[in-house]
């Protein structure tokens, strides 16, 4: 590329950069003055200013001159600047770049010519300032000087600043011509009264907005209006947001219930405004409203939660219940208490040496429920062995406070099981069955009876043997080898008895093949050879590798007393028998007499009834006979059914086909028994086989 072209391009680039990045910028009367430190000829400088959207400065008033003079110091010829006047088109006809007339010396208007200029020198057609003076000089146009560009100020006309966080100031910028300022919210001008939450202070060239006492209701857009020339113009819009949020300090739970206690502080700029507390997931209503009359820390309890559940608590400061900006909210997670204690596992162990039973359990959520709780232990026991099919069950509730173990000594012959339920201030937990069991060993019976009866006592002069009745003992502590509730034994019959205590429940006499090491006790029931002796019963209860014994009270048997007793009993029995015989002998004749009188009275009444029936029967007999005679006459013979209907006492007619001879036969052959029946009620026809003689015989017998 040609070197000359590169130099030209580089110069253009430098000129462009210099123009866009001026050495200094000043404002005056709505214009910007740009001071460039890049030296150029007049035409090059003119082109650079036009490239910026302006022109070489038009210094046609004192204010412009003052600004230029204050922008730099005069240093001989080093600070010479082109400005926009020239007479290039026509000698001595000086024009500004915009074509307006440059006021000359001796003319009316503003001018700043050096006293002897312009002097009309050849080629000095361009206006400069600063060559040893701030006055106007006519200079050669092809010399390289600095230049001053002028362009209309594009804005902004208003500058807003935030001061101390609580104030916003609206003022004119350096190049603005605005003279008055005021703040508006929406279309309303804000008050200047300092008693308002938000107010403004209007000063010359500015207006300051004060938010010192603002709250969340004052949030919104604020507009700074400015007056330019003779009209108010819409200035910059500023948004005001209240800083801060509600503060959640702590959320506490209670192991006795699922409530949450929130320690919090309202939004510092939302005192008196509603605060919304939201719970998620929703429980008992997702929203709760809380008033905030002061900015002090407060406590709020929220109920209707589920136990041991994590919730998110969100608190929002609201302008109204329908206007709750999310930016004024805070949230925190919390887990509720109120867990009902339950046992994770439970078991029962019995120690062999002491027979002590120990029930232990482990709590599933012990760390979340506090220190105090009660274990409700349901201890159930039944008889381990009993002859009764309906085993009695005993239940016992035991309360154990804040412990994980309970021990007890089992009662004899009882099998134990248990279940536990944990109770804390939050309520009862689930019931858990205790694994394992506990068994109380059998013991000797506590309630035993002496022989309580003597059956068939065979008394002899030598008192060789006696039979006694024995009542079974109370077997609550364990079974004894006795079948049934009573049994008879014989003393003195010289029988052999063996007792097997190894095979429990098989005690008794065994044959030779079964005898061996298992038989521990063998005895002979020897004859009674004394006049006086005592008898008691010993009961045994096997218990593992032991046998427990219990002896009944003794009774004394005396031969003489037994005989006397037997004799007295015999006499007493005879006397009792005579009394019974006397009573029976008196009652039987009396009862017989009463029954006889009743039967005779009954018979007389029956005979009287039979006589009355016979008279009625005789009348019927004559009536039937007359009817039979008429029956032989065909002309006067009615239908037999009608004849019978006319007869008193007959409710059913004979068939029409019945012949006269049949009727006569019926008349001649009645049954005596039926005849008597018919005379009473007339409810049945006489049988055809009844003979007349039988009727007459019955009638005669009745009369007799």
C-alpha positions as CSV (number, residue, x, y, z in Angstrom):
1,X,0.0,0.0,0.0
2,X,1.3,3.5,-0.8
3,X,3.0,5.1,2.1
4,X,1.2,8.4,1.5
5,X,-2.2,6.7,1.8
6,X,-1.2,5.1,5.1
7,X,-0.2,8.5,6.5
8,X,-3.5,10.1,5.4
9,X,-5.5,7.2,7.0
10,X,-3.5,7.4,10.2
11,X,-4.0,11.2,10.3
12,X,-7.8,10.7,9.8
13,X,-7.9,8.1,12.5
14,X,-6.0,10.3,15.0
15,X,-8.3,13.2,14.1
16,X,-11.4,11.1,14.7
17,X,-10.2,9.8,18.0
18,X,-9.2,13.3,19.1
19,X,-12.5,14.7,18.2
20,X,-14.5,12.0,20.0
21,X,-12.3,12.3,23.0
22,X,-11.8,16.0,23.6
23,X,-9.3,17.4,26.0
24,X,-12.0,19.3,27.8
25,X,-15.7,19.9,27.7
26,X,-17.7,22.9,29.0
27,X,-21.4,23.7,28.9
28,X,-23.1,27.1,28.3
29,X,-26.6,28.1,27.4
30,X,-27.6,24.6,26.4
31,X,-24.5,24.0,24.3
32,X,-21.4,21.9,24.8
33,X,-18.0,23.3,24.0
34,X,-15.4,20.7,23.1
35,X,-11.8,21.7,23.4
36,X,-9.6,19.6,21.1
37,X,-5.8,19.3,21.7
38,X,-5.3,18.0,18.2
39,X,-3.8,20.7,16.0
40,X,-5.3,21.1,12.6
41,X,-5.8,23.6,9.8
42,X,-9.0,25.5,9.8
43,X,-10.8,23.4,7.2
44,X,-9.7,20.1,8.9
45,X,-10.9,21.4,12.3
46,X,-14.2,22.5,10.7
47,X,-14.6,19.0,9.2
48,X,-13.9,17.4,12.6
49,X,-16.6,19.5,14.4
50,X,-19.1,18.7,11.7
51,X,-18.3,15.0,12.2
52,X,-19.4,15.4,15.8
53,X,-22.7,16.9,14.8
54,X,-21.6,20.5,15.6
55,X,-19.5,23.3,14.2
56,X,-16.6,25.5,15.2
57,X,-17.6,27.6,18.2
58,X,-19.8,30.6,17.7
59,X,-18.6,33.0,20.5
60,X,-21.2,35.7,20.2
61,X,-21.9,36.5,23.9
62,X,-20.0,37.2,27.1
63,X,-21.0,33.9,28.7
64,X,-19.4,32.0,25.9
65,X,-16.2,34.0,26.2
66,X,-16.1,33.6,30.0
67,X,-16.3,29.8,29.7
68,X,-13.6,29.7,27.0
69,X,-11.3,31.9,28.9
70,X,-11.7,29.8,32.1
71,X,-11.0,26.6,30.2
72,X,-7.3,27.2,29.6
73,X,-4.4,29.4,30.4
74,X,-2.7,31.6,27.9
75,X,0.8,30.3,27.2
76,X,1.9,32.5,24.3
77,X,1.1,30.8,21.1
78,X,0.8,27.3,22.5
79,X,-2.9,27.6,23.4
80,X,-4.3,29.0,20.2
81,X,-7.7,27.7,19.2
82,X,-9.7,28.1,16.0
83,X,-13.2,29.3,16.5
84,X,-15.9,29.5,13.8
85,X,-15.6,33.1,12.3
86,X,-14.0,33.6,8.8
87,X,-14.1,35.9,5.7
88,X,-12.9,33.2,3.3
89,X,-15.9,33.8,0.9
90,X,-15.5,37.6,0.8
91,X,-12.8,39.7,2.2
92,X,-13.7,41.7,5.3
93,X,-17.2,40.0,5.3
94,X,-16.8,38.0,8.4
95,X,-19.3,35.2,9.0
96,X,-19.8,32.5,11.6
97,X,-19.9,28.9,10.4
98,X,-23.7,28.9,10.6
99,X,-23.7,31.9,8.2
100,X,-24.6,34.7,10.7
101,X,-22.7,38.0,10.7
102,X,-19.6,38.4,13.0
103,X,-20.0,41.7,14.8
104,X,-17.1,44.0,13.9
105,X,-15.5,46.7,16.0
106,X,-17.6,49.8,16.0
107,X,-20.7,47.8,15.3
108,X,-23.5,47.3,17.7
109,X,-23.5,43.9,19.4
110,X,-21.1,41.6,21.1
111,X,-17.6,41.4,19.7
112,X,-14.2,40.6,21.2
113,X,-11.7,41.8,18.6
114,X,-8.1,42.7,19.5
115,X,-8.0,46.5,19.3
116,X,-6.2,46.7,15.9
117,X,-7.8,43.7,14.2
118,X,-8.9,42.6,11.8
119,X,-6.3,44.4,9.8
120,X,-7.0,42.9,6.4
121,X,-3.7,41.1,6.1
122,X,-3.3,38.8,3.1
123,X,-4.5,35.3,3.9
124,X,-5.5,36.0,7.5
125,X,-9.1,34.9,6.9
126,X,-9.8,32.7,10.0
127,X,-10.7,33.6,13.6
128,X,-8.6,32.4,16.6
129,X,-8.4,33.0,20.3
130,X,-5.5,32.6,22.7
131,X,-2.5,33.8,20.9
132,X,-1.2,35.6,23.9
133,X,-4.6,36.9,24.6
134,X,-8.2,35.8,25.0
135,X,-9.3,38.3,22.3
136,X,-10.2,37.5,18.7
137,X,-7.4,37.4,16.2
138,X,-7.5,37.0,12.4
139,X,-5.0,34.2,11.5
140,X,-3.9,32.3,8.5
141,X,-6.3,29.4,7.8
142,X,-3.6,26.9,6.8
143,X,-1.8,27.0,10.1
144,X,-2.2,24.1,12.6
145,X,-4.0,25.2,15.8
146,X,-6.2,23.6,18.4
147,X,-9.9,24.1,17.9
148,X,-13.1,24.5,19.8
149,X,-16.3,22.7,18.6
150,X,-19.8,23.7,19.6
151,X,-22.9,21.4,19.6
152,X,-26.4,21.5,21.0
153,X,-26.7,19.7,24.3
154,X,-28.6,16.5,23.8
155,X,-29.2,15.8,27.5
156,X,-30.0,14.7,30.0
157,X,-31.4,18.0,31.3
158,X,-32.0,16.5,34.7
159,X,-29.6,14.6,37.0
160,X,-30.9,12.5,39.9
161,X,-28.8,11.3,42.7
162,X,-29.4,9.0,45.7
163,X,-28.2,10.6,49.0
164,X,-27.8,8.6,52.2
165,X,-30.1,5.9,51.0
166,X,-33.2,7.8,52.1
167,X,-33.1,10.8,49.8
168,X,-33.2,11.4,46.0
169,X,-32.1,14.8,44.5
170,X,-33.3,16.1,41.1
171,X,-31.2,18.9,39.6
172,X,-30.1,20.3,36.2
173,X,-27.0,18.9,34.5
174,X,-24.1,21.2,33.5
175,X,-25.4,22.0,30.1
176,X,-29.1,22.0,31.0
177,X,-31.2,25.2,30.8
178,X,-33.8,23.9,33.4
179,X,-34.4,26.4,36.2
180,X,-37.1,24.8,38.4
181,X,-37.7,21.2,39.7
182,X,-40.3,19.3,41.6
183,X,-41.2,15.6,42.4
184,X,-44.5,13.9,41.5
185,X,-45.9,10.4,42.3
186,X,-48.2,9.4,39.6
187,X,-49.9,12.7,38.7
188,X,-49.7,14.2,42.2
189,X,-47.2,16.7,43.3
190,X,-45.6,15.6,46.6
191,X,-46.1,17.8,49.7
192,X,-43.3,19.9,51.1
193,X,-44.6,19.3,54.7
194,X,-41.9,17.5,56.7
195,X,-44.6,15.8,58.8
196,X,-45.5,13.5,55.8
197,X,-43.9,10.1,55.6
198,X,-42.5,11.2,52.1
199,X,-42.0,14.9,51.3
200,X,-39.8,17.0,49.1
201,X,-37.6,20.1,49.6
202,X,-37.5,22.5,46.6
203,X,-34.4,24.5,46.1
204,X,-33.0,26.7,43.4
205,X,-31.9,24.4,40.6
206,X,-32.9,21.2,42.5
207,X,-35.6,19.3,44.4
208,X,-34.8,16.7,47.1
209,X,-37.2,13.8,47.9
210,X,-37.0,12.5,51.5
211,X,-38.0,8.8,52.3
212,X,-36.9,8.9,56.0
213,X,-40.3,7.8,57.3
214,X,-41.5,5.9,54.3
215,X,-43.1,2.5,54.6
216,X,-44.0,-0.3,52.1
217,X,-47.1,1.7,51.0
218,X,-44.8,4.4,49.6
219,X,-43.2,2.0,47.2
220,X,-43.6,3.0,43.6
221,X,-42.4,5.3,40.8
222,X,-41.5,9.0,41.4
223,X,-41.1,11.5,38.5
224,X,-38.9,14.6,38.5
225,X,-40.4,17.4,36.5
226,X,-38.3,20.4,35.4
227,X,-39.2,23.8,33.9
228,X,-37.4,24.8,30.7
229,X,-38.1,28.2,29.2
230,X,-41.9,28.6,29.9
231,X,-43.1,24.9,30.2
232,X,-42.8,22.0,32.5
233,X,-41.3,18.9,31.0
234,X,-41.3,15.2,32.1
235,X,-38.1,14.4,33.7
236,X,-36.5,11.2,34.9
237,X,-38.5,8.4,36.6
238,X,-37.1,6.9,39.7
239,X,-38.4,3.7,41.4
240,X,-38.5,3.6,45.2
241,X,-38.3,0.2,46.9
242,X,-38.4,-0.3,50.7
243,X,-35.4,-2.3,51.7
244,X,-35.6,-5.2,54.1
245,X,-37.8,-8.2,55.0
246,X,-39.5,-9.7,58.0
247,X,-37.0,-11.6,60.1
248,X,-37.5,-15.1,61.5
249,X,-35.3,-15.6,64.5
250,X,-36.3,-19.1,65.5
251,X,-39.0,-21.8,65.0
252,X,-39.4,-24.0,68.1
253,X,-41.4,-27.3,68.3
254,X,-42.8,-29.0,71.3
255,X,-42.4,-32.7,71.9
256,X,-45.8,-32.9,73.6
257,X,-47.7,-31.6,70.5
258,X,-47.2,-30.8,66.8
259,X,-47.4,-27.0,67.3
260,X,-44.8,-24.6,66.0
261,X,-43.8,-21.5,67.9
262,X,-42.3,-18.8,65.6
263,X,-40.2,-16.0,67.0
264,X,-40.1,-13.3,64.4
265,X,-39.9,-9.5,63.7
266,X,-42.1,-7.6,61.3
267,X,-40.7,-5.7,58.4
268,X,-39.2,-2.5,59.9
269,X,-41.0,-0.4,57.3
270,X,-44.3,-2.4,57.5
271,X,-45.4,-1.6,61.1
272,X,-49.2,-1.6,61.2
273,X,-49.5,-3.6,58.0
274,X,-50.7,-7.2,57.8
275,X,-48.2,-9.9,57.6
276,X,-49.1,-13.2,55.9
277,X,-47.8,-16.5,57.3
278,X,-48.0,-19.3,54.8
279,X,-47.4,-23.0,55.6
280,X,-46.5,-25.6,53.1
281,X,-47.4,-28.3,52.6
282,X,-50.9,-27.0,53.6
283,X,-52.0,-28.0,57.1
284,X,-55.2,-26.7,58.7
285,X,-55.4,-23.8,56.2
286,X,-52.3,-22.5,54.3
287,X,-52.6,-18.8,55.2
288,X,-52.7,-17.1,58.6
289,X,-52.8,-13.3,59.0
290,X,-50.9,-11.6,61.8
291,X,-51.1,-7.9,62.8
292,X,-47.9,-6.1,63.4
293,X,-48.7,-3.1,65.6
294,X,-45.0,-2.5,66.5
295,X,-41.7,-3.4,65.1
296,X,-40.7,-5.4,68.2
297,X,-39.9,-9.1,68.1
298,X,-43.0,-11.2,68.7
299,X,-44.1,-14.8,69.0
300,X,-46.8,-16.6,67.0
301,X,-48.0,-20.2,67.7
302,X,-49.4,-22.2,64.8
303,X,-51.4,-25.3,65.5
304,X,-53.1,-28.0,63.5
305,X,-49.9,-29.5,62.2
306,X,-49.2,-33.2,61.8
307,X,-46.6,-34.8,64.2
308,X,-43.0,-35.2,63.0
309,X,-43.5,-33.4,59.7
310,X,-41.3,-30.8,58.1
311,X,-43.0,-27.6,57.0
312,X,-41.9,-24.4,55.3
313,X,-42.9,-21.3,57.1
314,X,-43.0,-18.1,54.9
315,X,-43.8,-14.6,56.3
316,X,-44.6,-11.8,53.9
317,X,-45.2,-8.1,54.6
318,X,-48.3,-6.9,52.7
319,X,-49.5,-3.5,51.7
320,X,-53.0,-5.0,51.7
321,X,-54.2,-8.6,51.8
322,X,-54.4,-8.4,48.0
323,X,-51.0,-6.8,47.6
324,X,-48.2,-8.9,49.1
325,X,-44.9,-8.4,47.2
326,X,-42.8,-11.5,47.3
327,X,-39.6,-9.4,47.8
328,X,-40.9,-8.5,51.3
329,X,-40.9,-12.1,52.4
330,X,-38.7,-14.6,54.2
331,X,-39.0,-18.3,55.0
332,X,-37.5,-21.1,57.0
333,X,-38.1,-24.9,57.4
334,X,-39.1,-26.5,60.7
335,X,-40.1,-30.0,61.9
336,X,-42.9,-30.5,64.3
337,X,-42.8,-32.6,67.5
338,X,-45.8,-34.4,69.0
339,X,-44.5,-37.9,68.4
340,X,-46.3,-40.6,70.2
341,X,-43.8,-42.9,71.7
342,X,-43.8,-46.5,70.6
343,X,-41.6,-49.5,71.3
344,X,-39.4,-50.7,68.6
345,X,-39.0,-54.2,70.2
346,X,-39.8,-55.9,73.4
347,X,-39.0,-59.3,75.0
348,X,-39.4,-61.2,78.2
349,X,-36.6,-63.4,79.7
350,X,-36.8,-65.7,82.7
351,X,-33.7,-66.4,84.8
352,X,-33.5,-70.0,85.8
353,X,-31.8,-69.6,89.2
354,X,-34.1,-67.0,90.6
355,X,-37.1,-67.7,88.4
356,X,-37.3,-63.9,88.0
357,X,-39.0,-62.6,84.8
358,X,-37.6,-59.5,83.1
359,X,-39.5,-57.5,80.4
360,X,-37.4,-55.0,78.4
361,X,-38.1,-52.7,75.5
362,X,-36.5,-50.3,73.1
363,X,-38.1,-47.0,72.1
364,X,-38.1,-46.2,68.4
365,X,-38.0,-42.3,68.6
366,X,-36.7,-41.7,72.0
367,X,-34.7,-38.6,71.1
368,X,-37.6,-36.6,69.9
369,X,-40.0,-37.0,72.8
370,X,-38.4,-35.5,75.9
371,X,-37.4,-37.3,79.1
372,X,-40.8,-38.1,80.8
373,X,-43.0,-41.0,79.7
374,X,-44.9,-43.9,81.1
375,X,-45.0,-47.5,80.0
376,X,-48.4,-49.2,80.4
377,X,-47.6,-52.9,80.8
378,X,-50.5,-55.3,80.3
379,X,-49.5,-58.4,82.1
380,X,-51.7,-61.5,81.4
381,X,-51.5,-64.8,83.1
382,X,-53.3,-68.1,82.8
383,X,-53.0,-71.4,84.8
384,X,-50.3,-73.5,83.2
385,X,-51.9,-76.8,84.2
386,X,-55.5,-77.3,85.3
387,X,-58.3,-79.8,85.2
388,X,-60.7,-77.0,84.3
389,X,-61.2,-76.5,80.5
390,X,-62.2,-72.8,81.1
391,X,-58.8,-71.5,82.2
392,X,-59.1,-68.4,84.3
393,X,-57.2,-65.4,82.8
394,X,-55.9,-62.7,85.1
395,X,-55.0,-59.3,83.6
396,X,-53.0,-56.7,85.4
397,X,-52.1,-53.1,84.3
398,X,-48.7,-51.9,85.5
399,X,-47.4,-48.3,85.0
400,X,-43.6,-48.0,84.6
401,X,-42.3,-44.4,84.6
402,X,-39.4,-43.4,82.3
403,X,-37.8,-46.9,82.3
404,X,-37.0,-49.5,79.7
405,X,-37.2,-52.6,82.0
406,X,-39.6,-54.2,84.4
407,X,-39.1,-57.4,86.5
408,X,-41.4,-59.5,88.6
409,X,-41.6,-62.9,90.4
410,X,-44.1,-65.2,88.7
411,X,-46.8,-66.9,90.7
412,X,-46.9,-70.6,91.0
413,X,-48.3,-72.6,88.0
414,X,-49.0,-69.5,85.9
415,X,-47.9,-68.7,82.4
416,X,-47.3,-65.1,81.6
417,X,-47.5,-63.0,78.4
418,X,-47.5,-59.2,78.0
419,X,-48.0,-56.2,75.8
420,X,-46.8,-52.7,76.2
421,X,-48.1,-49.3,75.3
422,X,-46.0,-46.1,75.7
423,X,-47.7,-43.0,77.0
424,X,-46.0,-39.5,76.8
425,X,-47.5,-36.0,76.9
426,X,-48.3,-36.5,73.2
427,X,-50.6,-39.4,73.9
428,X,-50.5,-43.2,73.7
429,X,-48.4,-45.0,71.1
430,X,-49.1,-48.2,69.4
431,X,-49.5,-51.5,71.3
432,X,-46.6,-53.9,71.0
433,X,-46.8,-57.6,72.0
434,X,-43.9,-58.8,74.1
435,X,-42.1,-61.8,72.6
436,X,-41.4,-64.8,74.8
437,X,-43.2,-66.0,77.9
438,X,-42.6,-66.6,81.6
439,X,-43.7,-69.7,83.6
440,X,-44.2,-70.0,87.3
441,X,-43.2,-73.4,88.7
442,X,-45.8,-75.5,90.4
443,X,-45.9,-75.5,94.2
444,X,-47.6,-77.6,96.9
445,X,-51.3,-76.7,97.4
446,X,-52.0,-74.1,100.0
447,X,-55.5,-75.3,100.8
448,X,-55.8,-79.0,101.8
449,X,-58.6,-80.8,103.6
450,X,-58.5,-83.6,106.2
451,X,-60.7,-86.7,105.6
452,X,-64.2,-85.3,105.7
453,X,-66.3,-88.4,105.7
454,X,-66.3,-92.1,106.7
455,X,-68.0,-94.4,104.4
456,X,-68.8,-98.1,105.2
457,X,-66.6,-98.2,108.2
458,X,-66.2,-101.8,109.2
459,X,-65.8,-101.8,112.9
460,X,-64.5,-104.9,114.6
461,X,-63.1,-105.6,118.0
462,X,-59.6,-105.4,116.6
463,X,-60.3,-102.4,114.2
464,X,-58.4,-104.0,111.4
465,X,-59.3,-101.5,108.5
466,X,-61.4,-98.5,107.7
467,X,-62.6,-96.6,104.6
468,X,-62.2,-92.9,104.4
469,X,-63.4,-90.2,101.9
470,X,-60.9,-87.6,100.7
471,X,-61.6,-84.3,99.1
472,X,-59.3,-82.9,96.4
473,X,-57.2,-79.9,97.4
474,X,-57.0,-76.5,95.7
475,X,-54.9,-77.2,92.6
476,X,-54.2,-73.5,91.8
477,X,-50.5,-74.0,92.5
478,X,-50.3,-77.2,90.4
479,X,-52.0,-80.5,89.8
480,X,-51.8,-83.4,92.3
481,X,-52.1,-87.1,91.4
482,X,-55.7,-87.5,92.2
483,X,-58.5,-88.3,89.8
484,X,-61.7,-86.4,90.4
485,X,-62.8,-84.1,93.2
486,X,-63.2,-86.9,95.7
487,X,-61.9,-90.4,96.3
488,X,-62.1,-93.2,98.8
489,X,-59.2,-94.9,100.5
490,X,-59.0,-97.9,102.7
491,X,-56.8,-98.0,105.8
492,X,-55.5,-101.4,106.9
493,X,-56.1,-103.5,103.8
494,X,-52.4,-104.5,103.5
495,X,-52.2,-103.3,99.8
496,X,-48.9,-102.4,98.2
497,X,-48.5,-98.9,96.7
498,X,-45.7,-97.4,94.5
499,X,-45.2,-93.8,93.6
500,X,-43.4,-92.8,90.3
501,X,-42.1,-89.2,90.7
502,X,-40.0,-89.3,87.6
503,X,-42.7,-89.8,85.0
504,X,-44.8,-86.9,86.3
505,X,-48.5,-87.6,86.2
506,X,-48.1,-91.4,86.1
507,X,-48.0,-92.0,89.8
508,X,-49.7,-95.2,90.9
509,X,-49.2,-99.0,91.1
510,X,-47.1,-100.4,88.4
511,X,-46.4,-104.0,87.3
512,X,-43.1,-105.8,87.7
513,X,-41.9,-104.9,84.2
514,X,-42.4,-101.2,84.8
515,X,-40.7,-101.1,88.1
516,X,-37.1,-100.0,88.3
517,X,-35.2,-96.9,89.1
518,X,-38.2,-94.7,88.3
519,X,-40.0,-95.9,91.5
520,X,-38.8,-94.0,94.4
521,X,-41.5,-94.7,97.0
522,X,-43.1,-98.1,97.9
523,X,-45.2,-98.8,100.9
524,X,-47.6,-101.3,102.6
525,X,-51.0,-100.3,104.0
526,X,-50.7,-102.3,107.2
527,X,-53.6,-103.4,109.4
528,X,-54.9,-101.1,112.0
529,X,-54.1,-102.6,115.4
530,X,-54.7,-99.7,117.8
531,X,-57.9,-98.4,119.4
532,X,-56.9,-94.8,118.9
533,X,-55.0,-93.4,115.9
534,X,-54.8,-90.1,113.9
535,X,-55.1,-89.7,110.1
536,X,-53.9,-86.9,107.8
537,X,-53.5,-86.6,104.1
538,X,-50.2,-85.6,102.4
539,X,-50.5,-84.1,98.9
540,X,-47.6,-83.9,96.5
541,X,-47.0,-81.7,93.5
542,X,-44.2,-82.4,91.0
543,X,-42.2,-79.4,89.9
544,X,-39.4,-80.1,87.5
545,X,-36.8,-82.1,89.3
546,X,-38.5,-81.4,92.7
547,X,-41.6,-82.5,94.5
548,X,-43.5,-80.2,96.8
549,X,-45.6,-81.7,99.7
550,X,-48.5,-80.3,101.8
551,X,-50.0,-82.1,104.7
552,X,-53.6,-81.7,105.8
553,X,-54.8,-81.3,109.4
554,X,-55.0,-84.6,111.4
555,X,-58.2,-86.3,112.7
556,X,-58.3,-88.8,115.6
557,X,-60.2,-92.0,115.3
558,X,-61.2,-93.8,118.5
559,X,-62.8,-97.2,118.4
560,X,-65.3,-96.7,121.3
561,X,-66.5,-93.4,120.0
562,X,-67.0,-94.8,116.6
563,X,-69.3,-97.6,118.0
564,X,-71.2,-95.2,120.2
565,X,-71.6,-92.9,117.3
566,X,-72.8,-95.7,115.1
567,X,-75.4,-96.8,117.7
568,X,-76.7,-93.3,118.3
569,X,-76.9,-92.8,114.6
570,X,-78.9,-96.0,114.3
571,X,-81.4,-94.9,117.0
572,X,-81.6,-91.5,115.5
573,X,-82.3,-93.0,112.1
574,X,-85.1,-95.2,113.5
575,X,-86.7,-92.3,115.2
576,X,-86.6,-90.3,112.0
577,X,-88.0,-93.3,110.1
578,X,-91.0,-93.6,112.6
579,X,-92.0,-90.0,112.2
580,X,-92.0,-90.4,108.4
581,X,-94.1,-93.6,108.6
582,X,-96.7,-91.8,110.8
583,X,-97.0,-88.9,108.4
584,X,-97.3,-91.2,105.4
585,X,-100.0,-93.4,107.2
586,X,-102.1,-90.4,108.1
587,X,-101.9,-88.7,104.7
588,X,-102.7,-91.6,102.5
589,X,-106.3,-92.3,103.9
590,X,-107.1,-88.6,103.9
591,X,-106.1,-88.2,100.3
592,X,-108.1,-91.4,99.4
593,X,-111.2,-90.0,101.1
594,X,-111.1,-86.7,99.3
595,X,-110.6,-88.4,96.0
596,X,-113.6,-90.7,96.6
597,X,-116.0,-87.9,97.5
598,X,-114.9,-86.1,94.3
599,X,-115.5,-89.1,92.1
600,X,-119.0,-89.8,93.6
601,X,-120.0,-86.3,93.0
602,X,-118.8,-86.4,89.5
603,X,-120.7,-89.7,88.8
604,X,-124.0,-88.3,90.1
605,X,-123.8,-85.3,87.9
606,X,-123.0,-87.5,84.9
607,X,-126.0,-89.8,85.6
608,X,-128.3,-86.7,85.7
609,X,-127.0,-85.6,82.3
610,X,-127.5,-89.0,80.8
611,X,-131.2,-89.1,81.9
612,X,-131.9,-85.8,80.3
613,X,-130.3,-86.9,77.1
614,X,-132.4,-90.2,77.1
615,X,-135.6,-88.2,77.2
616,X,-134.6,-86.1,74.3
617,X,-133.6,-89.2,72.4
618,X,-137.1,-90.8,72.9
619,X,-138.7,-87.8,71.4
620,X,-136.4,-88.0,68.4
621,X,-137.2,-91.7,68.1
622,X,-141.0,-91.0,67.8
623,X,-140.4,-88.2,65.3
624,X,-138.3,-90.5,63.0
625,X,-140.9,-93.2,63.1
626,X,-143.6,-90.8,61.9
627,X,-141.4,-89.6,59.2
628,X,-140.8,-93.1,58.0
629,X,-144.5,-93.8,57.7
630,X,-145.0,-90.8,55.5
631,X,-142.2,-91.9,53.4
632,X,-144.3,-94.9,52.1
633,X,-146.7,-92.5,50.4
634,X,-145.3,-91.4,47.1
635,X,-147.7,-88.5,46.7
636,X,-146.8,-87.0,50.0
637,X,-143.2,-88.1,50.1
638,X,-140.8,-85.1,50.1
639,X,-137.2,-85.3,49.0
640,X,-135.3,-87.1,51.8
641,X,-132.9,-84.3,52.0
642,X,-135.7,-81.9,52.9
643,X,-137.1,-84.3,55.5
644,X,-133.8,-84.5,57.2
645,X,-133.4,-80.7,57.0
646,X,-136.7,-80.3,58.8
647,X,-135.6,-82.6,61.5
648,X,-134.2,-80.8,64.5
649,X,-130.5,-81.5,65.1
650,X,-129.5,-82.9,61.7
651,X,-127.1,-80.6,59.9
652,X,-126.3,-82.8,56.8
653,X,-128.9,-84.2,54.3
654,X,-128.8,-87.9,53.2
655,X,-128.3,-88.5,49.5
656,X,-131.4,-88.3,47.3
657,X,-130.9,-91.8,46.1
658,X,-131.5,-93.2,49.6
659,X,-134.4,-95.7,49.7
660,X,-137.1,-95.9,52.2
661,X,-136.0,-99.3,53.3
662,X,-132.6,-97.8,54.1
663,X,-134.2,-95.2,56.2
664,X,-136.2,-97.8,58.1
665,X,-133.1,-99.8,58.6
666,X,-131.4,-96.8,60.0
667,X,-134.3,-96.4,62.3
668,X,-134.4,-100.0,63.4
669,X,-130.7,-100.4,63.9
670,X,-129.1,-97.6,65.8
671,X,-126.0,-98.0,68.0
672,X,-126.8,-97.5,71.7
673,X,-123.7,-95.5,72.3
674,X,-124.2,-93.3,69.3
675,X,-127.8,-92.9,70.1
676,X,-126.9,-91.3,73.4
677,X,-124.4,-89.1,71.6
678,X,-127.0,-88.0,69.1
679,X,-129.5,-87.1,71.8
680,X,-127.0,-84.7,73.3
681,X,-125.9,-82.7,70.3
682,X,-127.5,-84.0,67.2
683,X,-124.3,-83.6,65.4
684,X,-123.9,-87.1,63.8
685,X,-126.2,-89.5,61.9
686,X,-127.0,-92.8,63.4
687,X,-125.0,-95.7,61.9
688,X,-126.9,-97.9,59.4
689,X,-126.0,-101.1,61.3
690,X,-127.6,-100.0,64.6
691,X,-130.4,-102.3,65.6
692,X,-133.7,-101.0,67.0
693,X,-133.4,-103.5,69.9
694,X,-130.0,-102.0,70.7
695,X,-131.5,-98.5,70.9
696,X,-134.3,-99.7,73.1
697,X,-131.9,-101.7,75.3
698,X,-129.8,-98.6,75.8
699,X,-132.9,-96.6,76.6
700,X,-134.1,-99.1,79.1
701,X,-130.8,-99.4,80.7
702,X,-130.6,-95.7,81.2
703,X,-134.1,-95.6,82.8
704,X,-133.0,-98.4,85.2
